[in-house]
Amino acid sequence: MKILVTGGAGFIGSHVVDAYVAAGHEVVIVDDLSTGKRENLNPKARFAELDILDPRTAELIRAERPDVVNHHAAQMDVRRSVADPVFDARVNILGTIGLLDAARQAGVRKFLFVSSGGAAYGEQEEFPAPEAHPTWPVSPYGVSKRSGELYCHFFLAEYGLPYVAFRYANVYGRARTRTARPAWSRSSAAGCLRGEPVTVNGDGKQTRDYVFVGDVARMSLLALEHDATGPVNIAPAWRPT
């Protein structure tokens, strides 16, 4: 199967590419290396250094005619989305629409879209939030990710393009490069080992869900084998305390 992965040089995307390559799939990576790293690129995958808003990306999809598009590339900084919502919308909404339209024209069989769990749901009414939970995002980033899901649904309803929207929890795992910014969990754990105090914002009752990047990559593999469409929470199993 030929799979085109946007953001395939990033932390999560590179693990997804590795899983696809290990499973024997042909992979094409599209990444502008604005946050992704060249060192993350799998040598067995073909690479095109392109922005998803660049018209050449749509041309590449139409030329390659992949079976699947796995869309990981995004503006992923919540704080930047608040400071510059227009930029966030341009990348995350217009970029996604362009990829969907190119996928439709190329006869792509499935579109995998990386959404967000907490950012899309906003202030939750119940824990854990099922996929049918109301979505009232409270950041431009959450709005743009939810908008991407809705555009995926439109392309399914109008053109018959199947999709899965992965609503990721907070993804953790080993960084591929030394220049990668450490996640809170990793930096805090290191601080604990050094006997340093750990800062927790809020009243101490806040919780966050973390999911291992290897499990996230495995879900991108499983999505190739099933016909299910719509949003899917990608998070650890929840147990009441």
N, C-alpha and C positions, 0 to 999 in steps of 0.2 A: 504494500500500500504506500502511495506517495502522500506525505504529510508536510504541509508548510506551517512552520511555527514562527510567529512574530514574537520578538523579545526573547529569542532563543539563546542570547548571550547573557541573559540576566540570571539572577540567583535561582529562581524557580524554573524559568524557561529552559535553562541549560540542563537541569535534572530531568525535565520532561523529554528533551531531545535525546539525552543519554538512554532513557528507558525505551524510546522508540527505536533508536539505532540498535540497542541490544536485542530487541524483539525482531529485528530483521527488516524494519521498514526503511524506505527511502525518505530522507528528510532534507528539506530546504529551509534554511534559517533566514529570516529577515530581521535585521536589527540595525539601528542607527548608532549604536555604541555610546549613546549619551549617558546611560547608566550601566549598561551591560559592558562586559569586558571581553576583549578578544581572546584572553587566556581561557575563557569559559567555553569557547567553541569546540564542539566535537569534531575531530578531524575527518570523520567519516560522513559528515553532513556537508552539503553545499551551502555557501554563505553569500548573501547579498547585503551589502551595507547600504540600507535604504531606510528613510523615515516612512512610517505608514501613511503619512499625508502626501508623500511624493507620488505623482501620477505613475511613475515607473513601477511602484509596488503593485498597483492594479494591473498594469501591463504584464508584470511578471506572473501574477496569479493566472491571468488569461492564457499566457504562453505555457506555463507549467501544467495547468489543468490538474491540480492535486485532487486526491480523493477527499482529503480532510484539510481544513484550515483550523489551526489551534492558535487563538489570538491571546497572547500574554502581554504584548507591548502596551504600555499605558503611562499616563501621568499618574503616579501613585502616591504623591505626597499630599496628605490631607491639608496641612498648613498652607502649602502653595496653592491648593485649590481655593482656599478661603481668600488668600491675598490676590489671586488672579483667576477668577472663575471663568473668564473668557478663554484663557489658554487651556484650562482644564477641559472645558467643553469642546474646544477645537480638536484636541488630541483624542480624548476618550469617547466623544460622541461622533463628531464628523469622521474621525479616523476609523471608527467601527463601521459606520454606514458605508464608507468607501470600500472597506474590505468585504462587507456583506454583498454589496452590489457586484464587485468583481467576482466573488465566489459564485453568485447566481449565474453570471455570464459564462463562467468557466465550467459550469456543471458540477460543482463541488457537491459531494454526497452528504457531508455533515460539517457544521460549523461549531467549534468549541470555543466558548467565550468565557474569559476569566472575569467574574464579577467580584463582589465582596459580601461577606456575611454581616458583620456588625454595621458597616457603613451604609449598607442598603436598607437594613431594618430600622435604623435609627434608635429611638428610645423604645426598647422592647416592652411589650405588655405581658409576656410570659417567657419563662426560661425552662428548657432551651426553646428557641424560636423554630417552629416547623417552617417548611417552605411556604405554607399558606399564610403565614403571619403577615399582618399588614406591613407595608414598606413606606415609611415616612422618613427618608434620610434627612440628616440635619447638617450636612456639609455638601458643598458643590461636588466633591469627589463621589460621595454616595449617590447624589442625584445623577451624575454622569454614568456611573456603573449601572444603576437601575434603568436609566434611559437605554443603555446598550442592550440590556435584557429585553426591553420592550421592542426595540428595533429588530432584534433576533426573532421575536414572536411575529412581528409584522412580516418578515421575509418568509417565515414558515407558512403563515396564513395566506399570503399573497402569491408566493412563488413555490411553495412546497420544499423549502430548504430546511431540513432538520437541524436542530441545535440543542446543545446542552450548555447551561450557564452555571459555571462552578462558583458557588458562594464560599470562598475560602475563609477559614478562620485565620488567626495569626500563624504564619508559616515559619518554622524554625528549622535549622539544620546547619551543617558545616559550610562556612563561606568558602567560595572557590578561590578567592584572591585575598592577599593581605590588605589591599586597599578597600575592601568592602567594609561598610559601616557595620559594626557589631550590633546585633539585635539586643533588645533590653534583657531578654532572658539570659543570653550568653554573658553580657557585660556584668549583669548583677550577680550571676553565679561566680564569675571570676572575682568580683569584689568580696563576696562571702568567703571564698577560699583564702583571701588575703586578710580576713578579719575586719573589712571595712564596713561601715554602715550602708544600708540599702534604702534609697529614697522611694517611698510609695506615695503617689499623689492621691488625694481624697481622704476618706475617713477610715480606710483600711478594709472596707467591705466590698470594694470593687473586685470584679473577676474578669479574667480574659481566657479565652480558649486558644490553645496552641496545637497545631497539627504538624507532624513531621513531613519534611519536604519529600522524602521517599514515598510516603503514602499518597501525597498529592500527585506525584508522577505516576503512581500506579493507577490512580483514578483516570488519568488521561489515557492510559492503556485500556482500562475497562470500558471507557466510553466508546471505544471503537467496536466493541463486541455486542453492544446493546442498542435497541431501538428507542429507548426512552428519550423524551424531549422535555425541555423546561428547566427551571432552576433546581440545583441540587446542592444541599449544604455539604461542605467538605470540612469536617471537624471531628475531634475525638469523640468517642462514645461518652455520653453524659450519664452520670450516676448521681441520684439525689444524695445530699449529705444530711 
